[in-house]
């Protein structure tokens, strides 16, 4: 929901040659946006989701806590991806632990890419950054 962060992302994308109309930058409550997208035909090849550790902004319902709320978000994100789509999910909660069992039950697979994505300025304290690539996988049907 941060306009400065969104502007920063837009500038970085442009500097790396990703400035066409096929790239969209959205300033919104992520849970609301994902819920809205699930009710449309829109599906995405790549979603980058860098969430705050905590928020209680007036522009959202309730509050956001990454440890408490990440599973709902990641399950929702998986539902708006194309068949081979991926989402990149980042957070900065020091002791973040994804609920891999719940995610697996809903057909969401996480690949921890934290070590490959540690920025130079965090190299001394790698616990302040977590990054995952998620994809939707087929779940076994329950008889």
GIRA-V99689 format. One record per residue. RES is the residue in one small letter. PSI is psi in whole degrees, 0 to 359 (999 if undefined). OMEGA is omega in whole degrees, 0 to 359 (999 if undefined). Layout:
res = (RES/RES)
psi = (PSI/PSI)
omega = (OMEGA/OMEGA)
This chain:
res = (x/x/x/x/x/x/x/x/x/x/x/x/x/x/x/x/x/x/x/x/x/x/x/x/x/x/x/x/x/x/x/x/x/x/x/x/x/x/x/x/x/x/x/x/x/x/x/x/x/x/x/x/x/x/x/x/x/x/x/x/x/x/x/x/x/x/x/x/x/x/x/x/x/x/x/x/x/x/x/x/x/x/x/x/x/x/x/x/x/x/x/x/x/x/x/x/x/x/x/x/x/x/x/x/x/x/x/x/x/x/x/x/x/x/x/x/x/x/x/x/x/x/x/x/x/x/x/x/x/x/x/x/x/x/x/x/x/x/x/x/x/x/x)
psi = (0/115/314/320/321/318/322/315/317/314/317/319/315/318/337/14/13/76/17/172/349/354/130/138/125/127/107/165/117/320/316/318/315/316/317/316/328/335/5/177/358/130/147/141/325/130/130/122/106/103/155/162/319/146/142/42/148/342/10/159/131/211/167/128/117/320/318/321/357/322/315/316/311/324/314/316/320/332/349/11/152/173/317/15/161/154/141/123/124/147/166/23/121/314/33/135/113/147/76/328/312/316/317/318/330/13/30/126/134/138/120/114/22/309/330/349/9/118/153/321/352/2/334/333/85/352/352/9/134/138/136/148/128/150/158/134/158/137/149/138/142/125/999)
omega = (184/178/179/179/179/177/178/178/180/179/179/178/180/180/180/174/180/185/181/181/180/179/183/177/187/174/185/169/189/180/178/181/179/179/178/181/179/181/178/176/181/174/192/175/182/174/176/185/180/189/174/175/180/174/171/182/176/182/180/175/177/180/178/174/188/180/182/193/187/184/178/179/184/175/177/178/181/183/179/177/171/182/180/183/179/172/175/183/180/172/184/175/186/184/180/176/179/178/186/179/179/179/179/179/180/175/179/179/179/171/181/179/184/185/179/187/180/176/181/183/176/188/179/181/186/181/182/181/175/181/183/169/180/176/178/179/178/176/178/179/180/182/999)
